[in-house]
Amino acid sequence: KQLEQEWLEEQKKLDLMMEIERLKILKEEEEREKRKQEARKQGAQVIVDQIQERTIHRMKEQEIRDKERIELLTNIERMKKEDAEQAEAKRRRVNALMKQAAEANSQALIEKEKRAKEEKDQENEIIAYQRAKDQKEYEAQLEAQRIKDEKEREIQRLRELQEKAADRQAEIDALRAKRAFEEGERQARERERLQQLKRERI
């Protein structure tokens, strides 16, 4: 934009210079005509030649200035084109960098989500494993308690059977003792009766 402004200012200067030069040429042409008329009047061919020489010299100078102006305009156009190309290249580089940054951010977000999912899956696996372990330990404890209770019930049953057997044996022993005692008394009474009969016979 600055170059364009400078170019416009230079163009204005060149236009002004050309207008001044055009006026000068017109003025010089008028003066030349006057001089030609005076020369014709005076027959001074030398002056006419000088005028023609100066005219040719001015035309050459004008040609040089026109060439310089064209070169200046060409350079300005070339610089504008180069600036535009550089701006386009810069825009493309910026777009490429922004695209790379967006892709990097997208990839980073994907990786972050992937890591978060993996961590969540691992956490769920740990929780599931711990729950299964706790459940297994709980079931093992229940089974151990069941076996313990069953053994205690079996021991109690055997103890009760043993106590019943002991009570039964005691009853049997008592009955045997009673019967033996009764048998002993009966035999004693029988002996006493036989002896009494024997004494009575005597």
C-alpha positions in Angstrom: 0.0 0.0 0.0 2.9 2.3 0.8 4.5 1.5 -2.5 1.2 2.2 -4.3 1.0 5.6 -2.6 4.6 6.4 -3.5 3.9 5.3 -7.1 0.8 7.6 -7.3 2.8 10.5 -5.9 5.6 9.8 -8.4 3.0 9.5 -11.2 1.6 12.9 -10.2 5.1 14.3 -10.3 5.7 12.8 -13.7 2.4 14.0 -15.1 3.2 17.5 -13.8 6.7 17.3 -15.3 5.2 16.2 -18.6 2.7 19.0 -18.5 5.4 21.5 -17.8 7.5 20.0 -20.5 4.6 20.0 -22.9 4.0 23.7 -22.1 7.7 24.4 -22.5 7.7 22.6 -25.8 4.7 24.5 -27.0 6.3 27.7 -25.8 9.6 26.7 -27.5 7.7 25.8 -30.6 6.1 29.2 -30.6 9.4 30.8 -30.0 10.9 28.7 -32.7 8.2 29.8 -35.1 8.9 33.3 -34.2 12.6 32.8 -34.7 12.0 31.0 -38.0 9.9 34.0 -39.1 12.6 36.3 -37.9 15.2 34.1 -39.6 13.2 34.1 -42.8 12.8 37.7 -42.5 16.5 38.2 -41.8 17.6 35.3 -43.9 19.7 34.0 -40.9 20.0 30.3 -41.7 22.6 29.9 -39.0 20.0 30.7 -36.3 17.5 28.3 -37.9 20.1 25.5 -37.8 20.8 26.2 -34.2 17.1 26.1 -33.4 16.7 22.8 -35.1 19.8 21.4 -33.3 18.4 22.5 -29.9 15.0 21.0 -30.9 16.6 17.7 -31.7 18.5 17.9 -28.5 15.3 18.6 -26.5 13.6 15.7 -28.3 16.4 13.4 -27.3 16.2 14.6 -23.7 12.4 14.1 -23.8 13.0 10.6 -25.2 15.4 9.9 -22.4 12.9 11.2 -19.8 10.1 9.1 -21.3 12.4 6.0 -21.2 13.3 6.7 -17.6 9.6 7.2 -16.7 8.7 3.9 -18.4 11.5 2.1 -16.5 10.2 3.7 -13.3 6.7 2.5 -14.0 8.0 -0.9 -15.0 10.0 -1.1 -11.8 7.0 0.0 -9.7 4.8 -2.7 -11.4 7.5 -5.3 -10.9 7.8 -4.3 -7.2 4.0 -4.4 -6.8 3.9 -7.8 -8.4 6.8 -9.1 -6.2 5.0 -7.7 -3.1 1.8 -9.4 -4.1 3.6 -12.7 -4.7 5.4 -12.3 -1.4 2.1 -11.5 0.4 0.5 -14.6 -1.3 3.4 -16.8 -0.3 3.2 -15.4 3.3 -0.5 -16.0 3.3 0.1 -19.6 2.1 2.8 -20.1 4.8 0.5 -18.8 7.5 -2.4 -21.0 6.2 -0.1 -24.0 6.1 1.1 -23.3 9.7 -2.4 -22.8 10.9 -3.4 -26.1 9.2 -0.5 -27.9 10.8 -1.4 -26.4 14.2 -5.0 -27.4 13.8 -4.0 -31.0 12.8 -1.5 -31.1 15.7 -4.2 -29.9 18.1 -6.7 -32.4 16.6 -4.1 -35.3 16.9 -3.3 -34.2 20.5 -7.0 -34.2 21.4 -7.4 -37.7 19.8 -4.3 -38.9 21.8 -5.7 -37.3 25.0 -9.1 -38.9 24.5 -7.4 -42.3 23.7 -5.3 -42.1 26.9 -8.3 -41.1 28.9 -10.3 -44.1 27.5 -7.3 -46.4 28.2 -7.0 -45.1 31.7 -10.8 -45.5 32.2 -10.7 -49.0 30.8 -7.8 -49.9 33.1 -9.6 -48.4 36.0 -12.7 -50.4 35.2 -10.7 -53.6 34.8 -9.1 -53.0 38.2 -12.5 -52.3 39.8 -14.0 -55.4 38.1 -11.0 -57.5 39.2 -11.2 -56.2 42.8 -15.0 -56.8 42.8 -14.5 -60.4 41.6 -11.7 -60.9 44.1 -13.8 -59.5 46.9 -16.8 -61.6 45.8 -14.5 -64.7 45.6 -13.1 -64.0 49.1 -16.6 -63.4 50.4 -17.8 -66.7 48.9 -14.7 -68.5 50.3 -15.5 -67.0 53.7 -19.1 -68.1 53.4 -18.0 -71.6 52.4 -15.4 -71.8 55.2 -18.0 -70.7 57.7 -20.5 -73.2 56.2 -17.9 -76.0 56.5 -17.0 -74.8 60.1 -20.7 -74.7 61.1 -21.3 -78.1 59.5 -18.3 -79.6 61.3 -19.5 -78.0 64.6 -23.0 -79.5 64.0 -21.4 -82.8 63.2 -19.2 -82.7 66.3 -22.3 -81.7 68.4 -24.3 -84.5 66.8 -21.5 -87.0 67.6 -21.2 -85.6 71.1 -24.9 -85.9 71.6 -24.7 -89.5 70.3 -21.8 -90.2 72.5 -23.6 -88.7 75.5 -26.7 -90.7 74.6 -24.6 -93.9 74.2 -23.0 -93.2 77.6 -26.4 -92.6 79.2 -27.6 -95.8 77.6 -24.6 -97.7 78.8 -25.1 -96.4 82.3 -28.7 -97.4 82.2 -27.6 -100.9 81.1 -24.9 -101.1 83.7 -27.4 -99.9 86.4 -30.0 -102.4 85.3 -27.4 -105.2 85.3 -26.2 -104.2 88.7 -29.8 -104.1 89.9 -30.5 -107.5 88.4 -27.3 -108.9 89.9 -28.2 -107.4 93.3 -31.7 -108.9 93.0 -30.3 -112.2 91.9 -27.9 -112.2 94.8 -30.7 -111.5 97.2 -32.8 -114.2 95.7 -30.0 -116.7 95.9 -29.3 -115.7 99.5 -33.0 -116.1 100.3 -33.0 -119.5 98.6 -30.0 -120.6 100.6 -31.6 -119.3 103.7 -34.8 -121.2 102.9 -32.8 -124.5 102.2 -30.9 -124.2 105.4 -34.2 -123.6 107.3 -35.7 -126.7 105.7 -32.6 -128.6 106.6 -32.7 -127.5 110.2 -36.4 -128.4 110.4 -35.7 -131.9 109.2 -33.1 -132.4 111.8 
